[in-house]
Amino acid sequence: MAALMDMEPSIALIADGRLILARMDGQSKRHDCEFAAEIERREQRSAEKNSWLQGEEGAGGMNPFGRSSVWGRRSMAGPSLRPQIVAVEGGERPGSMVYALWTGVVGAVLEYDFEEGYERRVFHRERFHASEFDRHPDDGRLVCRFGEPMSSSLAVLDADGRNARAVTEGDSIDAAPSWVPGGEAVVYHSAGLSRDPNGAVRGLGPSSIHRIDLKSGELETLVEYPEKDLLSPRADVAGNLYYIRRNYEGPHGVRPPLWVTLKDAVLFPFRIIRAMVDFFQIFSMMVSKKPLTSAGGPKAQGPEPVRMWIYGRMIDVQKASAANGPDGALAPADWELVKRSPDGTETVMAKHVLAYDIAKDGRIAWSDGKNLHLVENGAKKKLLSEPLIDAVKWLEPLDVQA
């Protein structure tokens, strides 16, 4: 691992809850979290120890109570959530990094020293769900997103990841915080929640870009559009503001074109007839074990589709990859990385952008969900491919010898 990280900035990726370290030459290596592996080993031992409780399937069909027993029903709950890496940032000391883990119940902050090859558990706690770290360039404090996917605020942690202090509150999703260079301000995106009379979340308003000064408490809206989501802001030393811009979808999604509505109207009677045939086909198979049609009935269901939940939007991985060309980008073309200059001029830097980060020297690393790209001095190049990339983070140069 030390050789991989030697002498040049590297990029940390979070892909499907796993941490991957990448270099500018396209090399990459998965970083295995020992605490996550320990949790999985413990879960495996527990499952093996209690396999006799799993009814017919877990005990070779010898369960006298059958699958309808209480024990059998317990076994149908399925496996627990695999531990997920949800945040990564350069460490408090040179040659280290810090990352956050979420198990579905317990959250943890861990630090890894590259030179020693040692993972240190800073702390772990139930319901501690912190993600999206960004480290202050001067004193090392971490600002993060804190809370559940559908209701979150911002918090500031000490440089070592301890002592969370709330920064924002309200009935909204506040996320993707980033320090503004040269001060005590943070930029982030925020979307208001809409709820039904019972309090259940029914939708999100458009995400807009805000700036909060932690000393004065002053809150300012920097950019907002009623028909656009503005996400994941970053500010550079020159005063430019970067963010992902995409078309806003309301609670009922995007209204389809007129020709799609007309096509659905024409096909509606045929779809009703097909649904009725499929229903009676299934009923016949259940009662007489014989199909009604020679074709054998409705087609068997394929594997469960893989989906990613990104900033309030569910992405079907297979459909997105097929729709976005040979490179298999997961983010649609309207997900654009925009650079907004101090005078308000907006420049599109890239399309199909799902996640990105900006290095201190101005280089931009960004991902379309499958491929990692680099923008350097106006030139663009692809570095590598990894499935299901949903976070990109520059790590600072590390004084580590090979």
C-alpha positions as CSV (number, residue, x, y, z in Angstrom):
1,M,0.0,0.0,0.0
2,A,2.8,2.4,0.8
3,A,4.3,2.1,-2.7
4,L,0.9,2.9,-4.2
5,M,0.6,6.2,-2.2
6,D,4.3,7.3,-2.6
7,M,5.2,10.9,-3.3
8,E,2.2,12.1,-5.3
9,P,-1.4,13.1,-4.6
10,S,-3.8,10.2,-4.8
11,I,-7.6,9.9,-5.1
12,A,-9.8,8.0,-2.8
13,L,-13.0,6.5,-4.3
14,I,-16.0,5.1,-2.5
15,A,-17.5,2.4,-4.8
16,D,-20.4,0.3,-3.6
17,G,-19.5,1.1,0.0
18,R,-15.8,0.0,-0.5
19,L,-12.8,2.2,-0.3
20,I,-10.4,2.3,-3.3
21,L,-7.2,4.3,-3.7
22,A,-6.1,5.4,-7.1
23,R,-3.0,7.1,-8.6
24,M,-2.5,9.4,-11.6
25,D,-1.1,6.6,-13.6
26,G,-4.3,4.6,-13.4
27,Q,-3.2,2.1,-10.8
28,S,-5.7,1.4,-8.0
29,K,-6.0,-0.8,-5.0
30,R,-8.9,-1.6,-2.7
31,H,-8.3,-0.7,0.9
32,D,-9.8,-3.3,3.3
33,C,-11.2,-1.9,6.5
34,E,-10.3,-4.3,9.3
35,F,-13.1,-3.1,11.6
36,A,-15.6,-3.9,8.8
37,A,-14.0,-7.3,8.3
38,E,-14.3,-7.9,12.0
39,I,-18.0,-7.1,12.0
40,E,-18.6,-9.4,9.0
41,R,-16.7,-12.3,10.7
42,R,-18.7,-11.8,13.8
43,E,-22.0,-11.8,11.9
44,Q,-20.8,-15.0,10.0
45,R,-20.0,-16.8,13.3
46,S,-23.4,-15.8,14.7
47,A,-25.2,-17.0,11.7
48,E,-23.4,-20.4,11.8
49,K,-24.0,-20.7,15.5
50,N,-27.7,-20.1,15.1
51,S,-28.2,-21.9,11.8
52,W,-30.4,-24.5,13.6
53,L,-33.0,-21.8,14.1
54,Q,-33.5,-21.3,10.4
55,G,-36.1,-23.9,9.8
56,E,-36.2,-26.3,6.9
57,E,-33.7,-24.5,4.7
58,G,-31.1,-24.0,7.5
59,A,-31.5,-27.5,9.1
60,G,-31.7,-29.8,6.1
61,G,-35.5,-30.0,6.2
62,M,-35.6,-31.5,9.7
63,N,-37.4,-28.7,11.5
64,P,-40.5,-30.3,13.0
65,F,-42.3,-26.9,13.2
66,G,-42.1,-26.2,9.5
67,R,-41.5,-22.8,7.9
68,S,-44.5,-21.3,9.6
69,S,-42.9,-21.5,13.0
70,V,-41.6,-18.4,14.8
71,W,-38.0,-19.5,14.3
72,G,-38.6,-20.0,10.6
73,R,-40.1,-16.5,10.2
74,R,-37.0,-15.1,12.0
75,S,-34.7,-16.6,9.4
76,M,-36.6,-15.0,6.6
77,A,-35.4,-11.5,7.7
78,G,-32.3,-12.0,5.6
79,P,-28.7,-11.0,6.2
80,S,-27.8,-7.8,7.9
81,L,-26.5,-4.8,5.9
82,R,-22.9,-5.1,4.8
83,P,-20.7,-2.5,6.5
84,Q,-20.3,0.5,4.2
85,I,-17.6,3.1,3.9
86,V,-19.5,6.4,3.7
87,A,-16.8,9.1,3.9
88,V,-13.0,9.5,3.4
89,E,-10.6,12.3,3.9
90,G,-6.9,12.9,4.4
91,G,-5.7,12.3,7.9
92,E,-4.8,14.7,10.7
93,R,-1.2,13.7,10.2
94,P,0.8,13.4,7.0
95,G,0.8,9.8,5.7
96,S,-2.7,9.0,7.0
97,M,-6.3,9.1,6.1
98,V,-9.6,9.0,8.1
99,Y,-12.8,7.3,7.0
100,A,-16.3,6.7,8.4
101,L,-18.1,3.3,8.4
102,W,-21.8,2.7,8.7
103,T,-23.4,-0.8,9.5
104,G,-27.0,0.2,9.6
105,V,-27.0,0.5,13.4
106,V,-23.4,1.5,14.4
107,G,-21.2,4.2,12.9
108,A,-17.5,4.4,13.4
109,V,-14.6,6.8,12.5
110,L,-11.3,5.1,11.8
111,E,-7.8,6.3,10.9
112,Y,-5.2,4.5,8.8
113,D,-1.5,5.1,8.8
114,F,0.1,4.2,5.5
115,E,3.6,3.9,6.7
116,E,2.8,1.6,9.6
117,G,0.0,-0.2,7.8
118,Y,-2.2,0.2,10.9
119,E,-5.9,1.0,11.3
120,R,-6.9,2.8,14.5
121,R,-10.5,2.9,15.6
122,V,-11.1,6.5,16.8
123,F,-14.5,5.6,18.2
124,H,-17.8,3.9,17.3
125,R,-21.3,4.6,18.5
126,E,-24.9,3.5,17.8
127,R,-26.8,5.8,15.3
128,F,-23.6,7.8,14.6
129,H,-24.2,8.3,10.8
130,A,-21.7,10.8,9.6
131,S,-20.6,11.0,5.9
132,E,-19.2,13.3,3.3
133,F,-16.1,14.6,5.2
134,D,-14.2,17.7,4.3
135,R,-11.1,18.9,6.3
136,H,-10.3,22.5,7.2
137,P,-7.0,23.4,5.5
138,D,-5.7,25.2,8.6
139,D,-6.8,23.6,11.8
140,G,-7.9,20.2,10.5
141,R,-11.5,20.2,11.7
142,L,-13.9,18.0,9.7
143,V,-17.2,19.2,8.5
144,C,-19.6,16.5,7.6
145,R,-23.1,15.4,6.7
146,F,-24.9,14.0,9.8
147,G,-28.1,11.9,9.8
148,E,-30.2,9.6,7.6
149,P,-30.4,9.8,3.8
150,M,-33.9,11.5,3.9
151,S,-33.2,13.9,6.7
152,S,-29.7,15.3,7.4
153,S,-27.9,18.3,8.7
154,L,-24.3,19.5,9.0
155,A,-21.9,19.0,11.8
156,V,-18.3,19.9,12.7
157,L,-15.9,17.3,14.2
158,D,-12.6,17.8,15.9
159,A,-9.5,17.0,13.7
160,D,-9.5,13.4,15.0
161,G,-13.2,12.9,14.2
162,R,-14.6,13.3,17.7
163,N,-17.0,15.7,19.4
164,A,-19.7,16.3,16.7
165,R,-21.3,19.8,16.9
166,A,-24.4,20.6,14.9
167,V,-24.1,23.5,12.4
168,T,-27.5,23.4,10.6
169,E,-31.0,22.2,11.5
170,G,-34.4,22.2,10.0
171,D,-36.8,20.0,7.9
172,S,-34.4,19.6,5.0
173,I,-31.6,17.6,3.6
174,D,-28.4,19.5,4.1
175,A,-25.5,17.7,2.5
176,A,-22.1,17.8,0.7
177,P,-20.4,20.5,2.9
178,S,-17.1,22.0,1.9
179,W,-14.9,24.6,3.6
180,V,-14.4,27.9,1.8
181,P,-10.7,28.7,1.5
182,G,-9.4,31.3,3.8
183,G,-12.1,31.5,6.5
184,E,-14.7,30.0,8.7
185,A,-17.4,29.5,6.1
186,V,-18.9,26.4,4.6
187,V,-20.8,25.9,1.4
188,Y,-23.3,23.1,1.0
189,H,-26.5,22.2,-0.8
190,S,-29.9,22.0,0.8
191,A,-33.3,20.7,-0.3
192,G,-36.6,21.2,1.6
193,L,-38.8,18.2,2.4
194,S,-42.5,18.0,1.6
195,R,-44.6,15.9,3.9
196,D,-48.2,14.5,3.9
197,P,-50.6,15.1,6.8
198,N,-49.2,12.1,8.6
199,G,-45.6,13.4,8.5
200,A,-44.3,11.0,5.9
201,V,-41.8,12.5,3.3
202,R,-43.4,12.7,-0.1
203,G,-40.8,14.7,-2.1
204,L,-37.9,17.1,-2.2
205,G,-37.8,20.7,-3.3
206,P,-35.0,21.8,-5.7
207,S,-31.5,21.7,-4.1
208,S,-29.8,25.1,-3.9
209,I,-26.4,26.2,-2.8
210,H,-25.9,27.9,0.5
211,R,-23.0,29.5,2.5
212,I,-22.9,29.6,6.3
213,D,-20.3,31.5,8.3
214,L,-19.6,29.5,11.4
215,K,-18.4,32.5,13.4
216,S,-21.3,34.9,12.8
217,G,-23.9,32.3,12.0
218,E,-24.9,34.3,8.9
219,L,-26.6,32.2,6.2
220,E,-26.6,33.2,2.5
221,T,-28.2,31.5,-0.5
222,L,-25.5,31.7,-3.3
223,V,-27.3,30.0,-6.3
224,E,-30.8,28.6,-6.8
225,Y,-33.0,27.8,-9.8
226,P,-36.6,26.6,-9.6
227,E,-36.1,24.0,-12.4
228,K,-32.6,22.7,-11.4
229,D,-31.0,20.8,-8.6
230,L,-27.6,22.3,-7.7
231,L,-25.4,19.8,-5.8
232,S,-22.0,19.2,-4.1
233,P,-20.5,22.7,-4.1
234,R,-16.8,23.4,-3.9
235,A,-15.1,26.8,-3.8
236,D,-11.5,27.5,-4.9
237,V,-9.0,30.1,-3.8
238,A,-9.8,32.3,-6.8
239,G,-13.4,32.7,-5.7
240,N,-14.9,30.3,-8.3
241,L,-17.8,28.1,-7.2
242,Y,-18.2,24.6,-8.6
243,Y,-21.3,22.4,-8.4
244,I,-23.2,19.7,-10.2
245,R,-26.3,20.9,-12.0
246,R,-29.1,18.6,-13.1
247,N,-32.8,18.9,-14.1
248,Y,-35.1,19.0,-11.1
249,E,-37.7,16.2,-10.8
250,G,-40.6,16.9,-8.5
251,P,-42.4,14.4,-6.3
252,H,-44.2,12.9,-9.4
253,G,-41.1,12.8,-11.5
254,V,-40.6,14.3,-15.0
255,R,-43.7,14.8,-17.0
256,P,-43.4,12.6,-20.1
257,P,-43.5,14.0,-23.7
258,L,-46.9,14.2,-25.4
259,W,-46.1,11.3,-27.8
260,V,-45.3,9.0,-24.9
261,T,-48.7,9.8,-23.3
262,L,-50.5,9.1,-26.6
263,K,-48.6,5.8,-27.1
264,D,-49.6,4.7,-23.6
265,A,-53.3,5.6,-24.3
266,V,-53.3,3.4,-27.5
267,L,-51.6,0.5,-25.8
268,F,-53.6,0.6,-22.6
269,P,-56.4,-1.9,-23.7
270,F,-53.8,-4.4,-24.9
271,R,-51.8,-4.1,-21.6
272,I,-55.0,-4.8,-19.6
273,I,-55.7,-7.9,-21.6
274,R,-52.2,-9.2,-21.1
275,A,-52.4,-8.5,-17.4
276,M,-55.6,-10.6,-17.2
277,V,-54.1,-13.5,-19.1
278,D,-51.0,-13.5,-16.9
279,F,-53.2,-13.5,-13.8
280,F,-55.3,-16.4,-14.9
281,Q,-52.2,-18.2,-16.1
282,I,-50.7,-18.0,-12.6
283,F,-54.0,-19.1,-11.0
284,S,-54.2,-22.1,-13.3
285,M,-50.6,-23.1,-12.4
286,M,-51.4,-22.9,-8.7
287,V,-54.6,-25.0,-8.9
288,S,-54.0,-27.5,-11.7
289,K,-50.3,-27.3,-12.3
290,K,-51.1,-26.7,-16.0
291,P,-50.7,-23.6,-18.1
292,L,-53.6,-22.0,-20.0
293,T,-51.4,-21.2,-23.0
294,S,-48.9,-23.2,-25.0
295,A,-46.3,-20.4,-24.4
296,G,-46.1,-21.5,-20.8
297,G,-47.2,-18.3,-19.1
298,P,-45.6,-15.1,-18.1
299,K,-41.8,-14.8,-18.4
300,A,-39.7,-15.6,-15.4
301,Q,-38.4,-12.6,-13.5
302,G,-34.8,-11.8,-14.1
303,P,-32.3,-10.9,-11.3
304,E,-33.1,-8.0,-9.0
305,P,-31.9,-4.7,-10.7
306,V,-29.0,-2.9,-9.0
307,R,-29.9,0.6,-8.0
308,M,-27.9,3.5,-6.5
309,W,-29.5,6.2,-4.3
310,I,-27.7,9.5,-5.2
311,Y,-28.9,12.8,-3.8
312,G,-32.5,12.0,-3.7
313,R,-32.6,10.2,-7.0
314,M,-32.7,6.5,-7.6
315,I,-30.5,5.3,-10.5
316,D,-31.1,1.9,-12.2
317,V,-27.5,0.9,-12.9
318,Q,-28.3,-1.5,-15.9
319,K,-30.6,0.9,-17.6
320,A,-28.4,4.0,-17.1
321,S,-25.3,2.1,-18.3
322,A,-27.1,1.0,-21.5
323,A,-28.5,4.4,-22.2
324,N,-25.3,6.5,-21.8
325,G,-23.0,5.0,-24.4
326,P,-20.1,2.6,-24.6
327,D,-18.4,3.9,-21.5
328,G,-21.4,3.0,-19.4
329,A,-21.8,6.3,-17.5
330,L,-24.4,6.0,-14.7
331,A,-25.1,9.7,-14.4
332,P,-27.4,11.1,-17.2
333,A,-26.0,13.8,-19.6
334,D,-27.9,16.6,-17.8
335,W,-25.8,16.0,-14.7
336,E,-23.2,18.7,-15.5
337,L,-20.2,20.0,-13.6
338,V,-20.5,23.8,-13.7
339,K,-17.9,26.4,-12.8
340,R,-19.4,29.7,-11.7
341,S,-17.0,32.7,-11.7
342,P,-17.3,35.6,-9.2
343,D,-19.1,37.6,-11.9
344,G,-21.8,34.9,-12.3
345,T,-20.6,33.4,-15.6
346,E,-21.2,29.7,-15.7
347,T,-19.1,27.3,-17.7
348,V,-19.9,23.6,-18.1
349,M,-16.7,21.6,-17.3
350,A,-18.1,18.1,-17.9
351,K,-21.3,16.1,-18.4
352,H,-22.4,12.8,-16.8
353,V,-20.9,13.9,-13.5
354,L,-22.0,12.0,-10.4
355,A,-19.2,13.0,-8.0
356,Y,-16.1,15.1,-8.1
357,D,-13.4,16.9,-6.1
358,I,-10.9,19.7,-6.7
359,A,-7.3,19.5,-5.6
360,K,-5.4,22.5,-4.2
361,D,-3.5,22.9,-7.5
362,G,-6.8,23.1,-9.4
363,R,-7.0,19.7,-10.9
364,I,-10.5,18.1,-11.0
365,A,-11.1,14.5,-10.5
366,W,-14.6,13.4,-11.4
367,S,-16.7,10.2,-11.9
368,D,-19.7,9.4,-14.0
369,G,-20.5,6.5,-11.6
370,K,-18.3,3.9,-13.5
371,N,-15.2,5.8,-14.8
372,L,-12.8,8.1,-13.0
373,H,-11.7,11.1,-15.1
374,L,-9.1,13.9,-14.6
375,V,-9.2,17.5,-15.8
376,E,-5.8,19.1,-15.7
377,N,-4.9,22.4,-17.4
378,G,-8.0,22.1,-19.6
379,A,-7.1,18.6,-20.8
380,K,-9.3,15.7,-19.9
381,K,-8.4,12.0,-19.6
382,K,-9.8,8.8,-18.2
383,L,-7.8,7.3,-15.4
384,L,-9.6,4.0,-14.6
385,S,-13.0,2.2,-14.2
386,E,-14.6,0.9,-11.1
387,P,-18.3,-0.2,-10.7
388,L,-20.7,2.0,-8.7
389,I,-18.5,5.0,-7.8
390,D,-20.5,7.5,-5.8
391,A,-17.7,9.6,-4.0
392,V,-14.4,11.1,-5.1
393,K,-11.9,12.7,-2.8
394,W,-8.3,14.0,-3.2
395,L,-5.8,12.9,-0.6
396,E,-2.9,15.2,0.1
397,P,0.7,14.3,-0.8
398,L,2.0,11.8,1.6
399,D,5.6,11.5,2.9
400,V,5.7,7.8,2.7
401,Q,8.7,5.8,1.4
402,A,8.2,2.7,-0.7
